[in-house]
Amino acid sequence: MKLRSFTGKTLPDAMRQVREALGPDAVILSTQPAETGTGVRLTAALEDTPLEDFDLADGGGALQSVDDITDALAYHRFPTGLLDRLLGAAANLASSDPVLALAGALDSEFAFAPLPAAKPPRPLMLVGPPGAGKSATVAKLCAHARLKGGTPQLITMDSEKAGGLAQAASFAQALGLDLEQAADSQDLAARVDKDASSRLIVIDTAGVNPFNDKDMRRLAQAAEASGAGLVVVLPAGGDAMESAEMAIAFAAIGADRLIGTRFDIARRLGGILSATQAGNLALMAVSTSPTIGDVLLPINPVSLARLLLPGISEPTEDYLVRETG
């Protein structure tokens, strides 16, 4: 069953869109007021398999599950294309539990990565736009390594931002680490522990404009010189298209993972997840506080589904760690 949502000024207008897009065999699953307050939104399906093939012994619980997921994804401002793919995947699972149905759909659309071990194979370089929370995230990665019994190496290239070096020094002191400062790619290469696999090496960078070719070339050169893997740090709550374009720009220079910040204050997560999907990035962790004592939280399809669906409590360390096992 392939699901899509349609919004029209009137019910006939929405119905016309359904027929034009899906044809006369489309089935209307739900009709709801549009979020704008005017108009109507329809969820319609085009059946690849007969509806009776789905397990609806619970009285239509699978369809109700899809309705719940539709509402949640619309609330979070998922772009239409991504929303439709997730709804289609959730419907094909035919589960009456919306959490499990959405988790399965998320698993089919997104990649997930674990937090780094105390002794990863290569350094990690955190990149992102100004104000994304990179320095605090760097400190949290180091704190995670400390909790795992490691002694991470902390290097900063963020000397341009007012107070950036002082903030990094404060974080390093709180963690009992020495802070090393690298002025450029050559300096960074000299400072990276040659036996990189012996401990976690985390490199903080200055916030950059991802659409500035000069800034991005400088980041790519630093990553190549240090042999680091690039991890994008982006705040949740941003516009979906803007966030996606940023992620694509960072992915173009080799970024393959993403850490989301500001999950404590963001109410709509469509932007950060659009970025993850558009950049083909693996979601590594989320941050719910700028305080380094509040650790990064690992995340998986089930815990992410619970964050997206209504009626779930705020994300906490105990909650997400329990969900990720």
Secondary structure as GFF3:
##gff-version 3
##sequence-region A 1 325
A	DSSP	beta_strand	2	8	.	.	.	ID=ss1
A	DSSP	alpha_helix	11	22	.	.	.	ID=ss2
A	DSSP	beta_strand	27	33	.	.	.	ID=ss3
A	DSSP	beta_strand	40	46	.	.	.	ID=ss4
A	DSSP	three_ten_helix	51	53	.	.	.	ID=ss5
A	DSSP	alpha_helix	61	75	.	.	.	ID=ss6
A	DSSP	alpha_helix	80	93	.	.	.	ID=ss7
A	DSSP	alpha_helix	98	109	.	.	.	ID=ss8
A	DSSP	beta_strand	111	112	.	.	.	ID=ss9
A	DSSP	beta_strand	124	127	.	.	.	ID=ss10
A	DSSP	alpha_helix	134	147	.	.	.	ID=ss11
A	DSSP	beta_strand	153	156	.	.	.	ID=ss12
A	DSSP	alpha_helix	164	175	.	.	.	ID=ss13
A	DSSP	beta_strand	179	181	.	.	.	ID=ss14
A	DSSP	alpha_helix	185	191	.	.	.	ID=ss15
A	DSSP	three_ten_helix	196	198	.	.	.	ID=ss16
A	DSSP	beta_strand	201	204	.	.	.	ID=ss17
A	DSSP	alpha_helix	213	226	.	.	.	ID=ss18
A	DSSP	beta_strand	229	235	.	.	.	ID=ss19
A	DSSP	alpha_helix	240	251	.	.	.	ID=ss20
A	DSSP	beta_strand	257	261	.	.	.	ID=ss21
A	DSSP	alpha_helix	270	278	.	.	.	ID=ss22
A	DSSP	beta_strand	282	286	.	.	.	ID=ss23
A	DSSP	beta_strand	297	298	.	.	.	ID=ss24
A	DSSP	alpha_helix	301	308	.	.	.	ID=ss25
A	DSSP	alpha_helix	317	324	.	.	.	ID=ss26
###
